[in-house]
């Protein structure tokens, strides 16, 4: 559902390209993670125009740097859990 309105192929696409509309919100978090520091957020609001049904969503998640053989951050793993239902109920 988060990707329903995306017109370009997204599987395997660069994060910054697939989620271009979120980069004003996420760029600093992504930059921090790629510099080697894990990042955690809770109940962060995102505007998701490609999503079917509801464009606003709240998520809790984390960004973890992935390190290469030298120990340098060379990528990241992101985990998100949608908390919209709970946030709106509260």
N, C-alpha and C positions, 0 to 999 in steps of 0.2 A: 503493500500500500504506500510506503514512503516514496517509491520510485515510479508509481503508476503514470504520472504525467511527464516523465522524462522522455524526450523524443530521441535522444542519441543513445547508442549502446552504452551501458554503464558497467557491466561485468568486466573486471580487470582494468577499468579505466583509471587514470590518475585521480586521486582524491580531490585535489584542488579543482579539477575540471568537472568531475561528476557532481560535486557539491559547491559549485561556484557561488551560488546564492548564499551559502553559509559562511563563506570565507571572511566577510567583514567581522563576524562573530568569532570564528574559530582560528583565524590566522595566528594570533599570538599564542594560543594553546598549542597549535601544531608546531610552531617555531620552537617553543619551549621544549616540547617532547623530542623534536629532532636534534636539539642541542644536548639531549641526554637526561632530561628531568621528567619523571612521571608526573602526570597531572590528573586530578580528580575533580569532578564537579557534581553538584547535586541540584536537581530540579531546575535546570537551566532551560529557559524559553528559547525555542527556535521557530522561525517562520519558514514553513515548508510548502511553497507554492505548488510543487509537483504532486503533493499528496492528495489523494482522493478523499473527499468528505470533510476533512478538517485541516486547515492550513497551519494552525498553531499547535505546537506540541511542547511538552516539557519532558526532559530526559535527565537521568542520572547516569554517569559513566566515568570512564577513565581512559587515559592515553598512556601507553607504556612504550618506551623506546625499545627497539630491537637492535641488538649490537652485532657488529661483524666480528671477524676473528681478531681484530686489533682492539676491540672494546669500544669503538666509535659507534654512535647511533647512526644506523643506516636505513632505518625505516621505523614503523610503529605498528602497534596493534591497538585498536580502539574497541572498547566494549560499551554499549549503551543499553539502558533499560528505560522504556517509556514509562513515565510517571504521570502522564496527563490526567488519567482518571482520578487518581488520588489528589493531585493538585487542585483540580476543579471541584472535587467533593469537599475539600477543606475550605 
